[in-house]
């Protein structure tokens, strides 16, 4: 139950992080003008959306790393019961017998 909730939260954080990174303007580009330019400065403050998106990206990246660590810890705890494919096969420690070549019929003399 906890793992399912954590997976859902992790996927949600991944999607939001991707969207926030794609919404950021690159260095020196003027993509902010396509969203209204001056209007975006009043929504996000006097510095525009740069500081807001940078802080949001940092926060989402931290949450992403934390959920990744917790999911890997929970995954390693539940996978200890898994013994591997080779250990599940019967008589896995014994070497396989070599296959014999098929016997061919002797050629008839004409």
Phi and psi restraints in degrees (value plus and minus 20) as a CYANA .aco file:
   2 UNK   PHI     -84.7   -44.7
   2 UNK   PSI     -58.4   -18.4
   3 UNK   PHI     -86.5   -46.5
   3 UNK   PSI     -58.8   -18.8
   4 UNK   PHI     -85.5   -45.5
   4 UNK   PSI     -61.6   -21.6
   5 UNK   PHI     -84.7   -44.7
   5 UNK   PSI     -62.0   -22.0
   6 UNK   PHI     -85.7   -45.7
   6 UNK   PSI     -58.5   -18.5
   7 UNK   PHI     -83.1   -43.1
   7 UNK   PSI     -64.4   -24.4
   8 UNK   PHI     -81.0   -41.0
   8 UNK   PSI     -64.2   -24.2
   9 UNK   PHI     -83.5   -43.5
   9 UNK   PSI     -61.1   -21.1
  10 UNK   PHI     -83.0   -43.0
  10 UNK   PSI     -63.8   -23.8
  11 UNK   PHI     -86.2   -46.2
  11 UNK   PSI     -59.5   -19.5
  12 UNK   PHI     -82.3   -42.3
  12 UNK   PSI     -63.6   -23.6
  13 UNK   PHI     -83.0   -43.0
  13 UNK   PSI     -59.5   -19.5
  14 UNK   PHI     -80.8   -40.8
  14 UNK   PSI     -66.0   -26.0
  15 UNK   PHI     -85.2   -45.2
  15 UNK   PSI     -65.0   -25.0
  16 UNK   PHI     -84.9   -44.9
  16 UNK   PSI     -58.8   -18.8
  17 UNK   PHI     -83.3   -43.3
  17 UNK   PSI     -61.8   -21.8
  18 UNK   PHI     -82.6   -42.6
  18 UNK   PSI     -64.4   -24.4
  19 UNK   PHI     -83.8   -43.8
  19 UNK   PSI     -63.4   -23.4
  20 UNK   PHI     -85.4   -45.4
  20 UNK   PSI     -60.2   -20.2
  21 UNK   PHI     -85.9   -45.9
  21 UNK   PSI     -59.4   -19.4
  22 UNK   PHI     -91.4   -51.4
  22 UNK   PSI     -45.6    -5.6
  23 UNK   PHI     -98.5   -58.5
  23 UNK   PSI     -38.5     1.5
  24 UNK   PHI     -90.4   -50.4
  24 UNK   PSI     124.9   164.9
  25 UNK   PHI    -103.5   -63.5
  25 UNK   PSI     122.1   162.1
  26 UNK   PHI     -92.5   -52.5
  26 UNK   PSI     148.8   188.8
  27 UNK   PHI     -87.1   -47.1
  27 UNK   PSI     104.9   144.9
  28 UNK   PHI      63.2   103.2
  28 UNK   PSI     -22.2    17.8
  29 UNK   PHI    -112.4   -72.4
  29 UNK   PSI     142.5   182.5
  30 UNK   PHI    -137.4   -97.4
  30 UNK   PSI      20.9    60.9
  31 UNK   PHI     -87.5   -47.5
  31 UNK   PSI     -42.5    -2.5
  32 UNK   PHI     -83.2   -43.2
  32 UNK   PSI     -45.4    -5.4
  33 UNK   PHI     -89.5   -49.5
  33 UNK   PSI     -46.2    -6.2
  34 UNK   PHI     -92.4   -52.4
  34 UNK   PSI     -39.3     0.7
  35 UNK   PHI    -114.2   -74.2
  35 UNK   PSI     -10.0    30.0
  36 UNK   PHI      95.5   135.5
  36 UNK   PSI     -27.7    12.3
  37 UNK   PHI      38.9    78.9
  37 UNK   PSI    -113.4   -73.4
  38 UNK   PHI     -86.3   -46.3
  38 UNK   PSI     -51.1   -11.1
  39 UNK   PHI     -88.2   -48.2
  39 UNK   PSI     -51.8   -11.8
  40 UNK   PHI     -89.8   -49.8
  40 UNK   PSI     -46.4    -6.4
  41 UNK   PHI     -89.7   -49.7
  41 UNK   PSI     -52.8   -12.8
  42 UNK   PHI     -95.8   -55.8
  42 UNK   PSI     -48.3    -8.3
  43 UNK   PHI     -93.5   -53.5
  43 UNK   PSI     -65.9   -25.9
  44 UNK   PHI    -117.9   -77.9
  44 UNK   PSI     -17.7    22.3
  45 UNK   PHI      86.2   126.2
  45 UNK   PSI    -194.7  -154.7
  46 UNK   PHI     -91.2   -51.2
  46 UNK   PSI     -44.7    -4.7
  47 UNK   PHI    -106.8   -66.8
  47 UNK   PSI     -18.4    21.6
  48 UNK   PHI      59.3    99.3
  48 UNK   PSI    -181.2  -141.2
  49 UNK   PHI    -107.4   -67.4
  49 UNK   PSI     -20.9    19.1
  50 UNK   PHI     -83.2   -43.2
  50 UNK   PSI     -71.6   -31.6
  51 UNK   PHI     -87.7   -47.7
  51 UNK   PSI     -58.2   -18.2
  52 UNK   PHI     -82.0   -42.0
  52 UNK   PSI     -70.1   -30.1
  53 UNK   PHI     -88.8   -48.8
  53 UNK   PSI     -53.8   -13.8
  54 UNK   PHI     -86.1   -46.1
  54 UNK   PSI     -62.9   -22.9
  55 UNK   PHI     -89.2   -49.2
  55 UNK   PSI     -59.1   -19.1
  56 UNK   PHI     -84.7   -44.7
  56 UNK   PSI     -60.5   -20.5
  57 UNK   PHI     -84.3   -44.3
  57 UNK   PSI     -63.0   -23.0
  58 UNK   PHI     -83.4   -43.4
  58 UNK   PSI     -64.5   -24.5
  59 UNK   PHI     -83.9   -43.9
  59 UNK   PSI     -63.5   -23.5
  60 UNK   PHI     -86.7   -46.7
  60 UNK   PSI     -55.3   -15.3
  61 UNK   PHI     -85.5   -45.5
  61 UNK   PSI     -59.5   -19.5
  62 UNK   PHI     -84.9   -44.9
  62 UNK   PSI     -64.8   -24.8
  63 UNK   PHI     -83.6   -43.6
  63 UNK   PSI     -59.3   -19.3
  64 UNK   PHI     -81.2   -41.2
  64 UNK   PSI     -65.4   -25.4
  65 UNK   PHI     -84.2   -44.2
  65 UNK   PSI     -61.9   -21.9
  66 UNK   PHI     -84.7   -44.7
  66 UNK   PSI     -65.5   -25.5
  67 UNK   PHI     -86.2   -46.2
  67 UNK   PSI     -53.4   -13.4
  68 UNK   PHI     -84.1   -44.1
  68 UNK   PSI     -62.3   -22.3
  69 UNK   PHI     -85.0   -45.0
  69 UNK   PSI     -65.7   -25.7
  70 UNK   PHI     -83.6   -43.6
  70 UNK   PSI     -60.4   -20.4
  71 UNK   PHI     -86.1   -46.1
  71 UNK   PSI     -57.2   -17.2
  72 UNK   PHI     -89.4   -49.4
  72 UNK   PSI     -56.3   -16.3
  73 UNK   PHI     -86.6   -46.6
  73 UNK   PSI     -66.2   -26.2
  74 UNK   PHI     -85.1   -45.1
  74 UNK   PSI     -55.3   -15.3
  75 UNK   PHI     -87.8   -47.8
  75 UNK   PSI     -59.4   -19.4
  76 UNK   PHI     -89.6   -49.6
  76 UNK   PSI     -49.9    -9.9
  77 UNK   PHI     -91.3   -51.3
  77 UNK   PSI     -57.2   -17.2
  78 UNK   PHI    -103.2   -63.2
  78 UNK   PSI     -39.1     0.9
  79 UNK   PHI    -111.8   -71.8
  79 UNK   PSI     -16.3    23.7
  80 UNK   PHI     -88.9   -48.9
  80 UNK   PSI     -45.0    -5.0
  81 UNK   PHI     -95.5   -55.5
  81 UNK   PSI     -35.9     4.1
  82 UNK   PHI     -95.8   -55.8
  82 UNK   PSI     106.4   146.4
  83 UNK   PHI    -122.7   -82.7
  83 UNK   PSI     -25.0    15.0
  84 UNK   PHI      79.0   119.0
  84 UNK   PSI     142.1   182.1
  85 UNK   PHI     -92.5   -52.5
  85 UNK   PSI     -62.5   -22.5
  86 UNK   PHI     -88.9   -48.9
  86 UNK   PSI     -51.0   -11.0
  87 UNK   PHI     -97.9   -57.9
  87 UNK   PSI     -38.4     1.6
  88 UNK   PHI    -103.3   -63.3
  88 UNK   PSI     -38.4     1.6
  89 UNK   PHI     -95.3   -55.3
  89 UNK   PSI     124.2   164.2
  90 UNK   PHI     -88.7   -48.7
  90 UNK   PSI     118.1   158.1
  91 UNK   PHI      35.8    75.8
  91 UNK   PSI      26.3    66.3
  92 UNK   PHI     -89.9   -49.9
  92 UNK   PSI     -43.4    -3.4
  93 UNK   PHI    -100.8   -60.8
  93 UNK   PSI     -40.9    -0.9
  94 UNK   PHI    -101.6   -61.6
  94 UNK   PSI     118.4   158.4
  95 UNK   PHI     -90.0   -50.0
  95 UNK   PSI     130.8   170.8
  96 UNK   PHI     -92.9   -52.9
  96 UNK   PSI     124.2   164.2
  97 UNK   PHI     -92.7   -52.7
  97 UNK   PSI     119.5   159.5
  98 UNK   PHI     -88.0   -48.0
  98 UNK   PSI     123.9   163.9
  99 UNK   PHI     -96.6   -56.6
  99 UNK   PSI     121.1   161.1
 100 UNK   PHI    -107.6   -67.6
 100 UNK   PSI     122.9   162.9
 101 UNK   PHI     -90.3   -50.3
 101 UNK   PSI     122.4   162.4
 102 UNK   PHI     -85.6   -45.6
 102 UNK   PSI     123.5   163.5
 103 UNK   PHI    -101.0   -61.0
 103 UNK   PSI     108.6   148.6
 104 UNK   PHI    -117.8   -77.8
 104 UNK   PSI     124.0   164.0
 105 UNK   PHI     -88.9   -48.9
 105 UNK   PSI     123.5   163.5
 106 UNK   PHI     -85.7   -45.7
 106 UNK   PSI     125.5   165.5
 107 UNK   PHI     -91.7   -51.7
 107 UNK   PSI     117.0   157.0
 108 UNK   PHI    -100.8   -60.8
 108 UNK   PSI     117.9   157.9
 109 UNK   PHI    -102.2   -62.2
 109 UNK   PSI     113.2   153.2
